[in-house]
Amino acid sequence: MTQARHRAAVAALGDPAAWPECGFWTQVRVLAARSLRTAFGDRRLVFFGLVQPVVLLLLFSQVFSGVGALPGVAAYQGYVNFLVPATLVNIAMTTAMSSGAGLLAEIYGGFTGRLRCLPISLFSVLVARTLADSARLGVQLVVTALASVVFLGFRPAGGVLGLALALVLTLVVGWCLSWVFVAITTWLRKAETLQAASFVVMFPLMFSSSAYMPLDTMPAWVRAVSAVNPLTYAIDATRALALARPLGWSLAAALAIAAVAAMAGSTLAARTFRNRA
């Protein structure tokens, strides 16, 4: 049985004789490349993964177009300009959730179990998963931003540099959030429970933030929740960068919260994954 697992691991990752000399980041590179080949190997999956956020953005921009007349949105010269930066952050949130699902598939598929036959760090598996999903997120963000400019009339007042900085911030936030969902995955280990927990986390955070409506139009209790909602700061900072508006404390708060989430999530994920992989 051990020999069969060893041969399967060799087939998945190449000659294991080379692994003892490989450093941690070489292991991460090899494992991340494997995840990227899987993610981009199915053209249909790639197509729908890129089209989905654009379709959702189109629907929200049309359904909530009347929001553009509200005082808190009119200054953005169109609801699309208000909505696109928030949509970028929500795409990052959704992709972070899929990091947990991808890791769970590898656990149930036996891939992580076979890695125990190789002299590698199990933490490199988690790092590779989050980095590969961040690369996929980067492609989604660029495609969505370009489609918004070309088809929806999104006009980033911050220019190319401001939009680029907004995309980088969103990418960093998405990578940090992926550690939260990876930690949830290593703890729960069930697809149904993971899906339920992820949606319980994701949707309240999205709709209690400043993503779709200005905070001034919300009930007092929602504004109170939004004040402690980490997505609010990420969305406000992304808007400020893309639209050349004052940053205030939003950028520092977004980065600080993202860093805490990444440190806490990676610590918990590494501990539980090492004990239960």
Residue pairs with C-beta under 8 A, 6 or more apart in sequence:
2 117
5 113
5 114
5 117
6 16
6 117
8 110
8 114
9 16
9 114
9 115
9 117
9 118
10 16
12 34
12 111
12 114
13 19
13 30
13 31
13 34
13 115
13 118
14 30
16 117
16 118
16 119
19 27
19 118
19 119
19 120
20 119
22 30
22 120
24 121
24 123
24 124
27 120
27 121
27 124
27 128
28 124
28 127
28 128
28 131
29 128
30 128
31 124
31 125
31 128
31 129
31 132
32 127
32 128
32 129
32 131
32 132
32 135
33 132
34 128
35 102
35 128
35 129
35 132
35 133
36 132
36 135
36 136
39 45
39 46
39 132
39 133
39 136
40 46
40 136
49 136
49 140
50 139
50 140
50 143
53 87
53 91
53 94
53 140
53 144
54 143
54 144
54 147
54 148
54 151
56 87
57 83
57 84
57 87
57 144
57 147
57 148
57 152
58 151
58 152
60 83
60 87
60 212
61 79
61 80
61 83
61 152
64 79
64 83
64 212
64 213
65 79
67 73
67 79
67 82
67 212
67 213
68 74
68 76
68 78
68 79
68 82
70 213
70 214
70 217
71 214
71 216
72 214
72 215
72 216
72 217
73 79
73 82
73 214
76 82
76 243
77 155
78 153
78 155
80 148
80 152
80 153
80 154
81 154
81 155
81 156
81 157
81 243
82 239
83 211
83 212
84 144
84 145
84 148
84 152
84 154
84 242
85 166
85 235
85 238
85 239
85 241
85 242
85 243
86 209
86 210
86 211
86 212
86 235
86 238
86 239
87 144
87 148
87 211
88 141
88 144
88 145
88 166
88 167
88 170
88 238
89 170
89 173
89 211
89 231
89 234
89 235
89 238
90 206
90 211
91 137
91 140
91 141
91 144
91 170
91 174
92 137
92 141
92 170
92 171
92 173
92 174
92 177
93 174
93 177
93 202
93 205
93 206
93 231
94 202
95 133
95 134
95 136
95 137
95 140
95 174
95 178
96 133
96 137
96 174
96 175
96 177
96 178
96 180
96 181
97 181
97 198
97 202
98 133
99 129
99 130
99 133
99 178
99 181
99 182
99 185
100 178
100 181
100 182
100 184
100 185
100 194
100 198
101 185
101 191
101 194
101 195
102 129
102 133
103 126
103 129
103 182
103 185
103 186
104 185
104 189
104 191
104 194
106 112
106 125
106 129
107 113
107 185
107 189
107 277
108 191
112 122
112 125
112 273
112 277
113 277
115 122
115 125
115 277
116 122
116 277
122 270
122 273
122 274
122 277
123 270
123 273
123 274
125 273
125 277
126 182
126 266
126 269
126 270
126 273
129 178
129 182
130 175
130 178
130 179
130 182
131 175
133 178
134 171
134 174
134 175
134 178
137 171
137 174
137 175
138 167
138 171
141 167
141 170
141 171
142 167
145 154
145 163
145 167
148 154
149 155
149 156
156 162
156 163
156 166
156 242
156 243
156 244
157 242
157 243
157 244
157 245
158 165
158 166
158 241
158 242
158 243
158 244
159 244
162 241
162 242
162 243
162 244
163 241
163 242
165 241
165 242
166 238
166 239
166 241
166 242
169 234
169 237
169 238
169 241
169 251
169 254
169 255
170 234
170 238
172 255
172 258
173 234
173 254
173 258
175 262
176 258
176 259
176 261
176 262
176 265
177 258
177 261
178 265
179 261
179 262
179 264
179 265
179 266
179 269
180 201
180 261
180 264
180 265
181 198
181 265
182 265
182 266
182 269
183 264
183 265
183 266
183 268
183 269
183 272
184 194
184 197
184 198
184 201
185 194
185 269
186 268
186 269
186 272
186 273
186 276
187 268
187 272
188 194
188 197
189 276
205 229
205 230
205 231
206 231
208 222
208 225
208 226
208 229
209 226
209 229
209 231
209 232
209 235
210 226
210 232
210 235
210 236
211 231
211 235
215 223
215 226
215 232
216 223
218 226
226 232
230 254
230 257
230 258
230 261
233 249
233 250
233 253
233 254
233 257
234 250
234 254
234 257
234 258
236 248
236 250
236 254
237 247
237 250
237 251
237 253
237 254
239 245
240 246
240 247
240 248
240 250
240 251
241 247
241 251
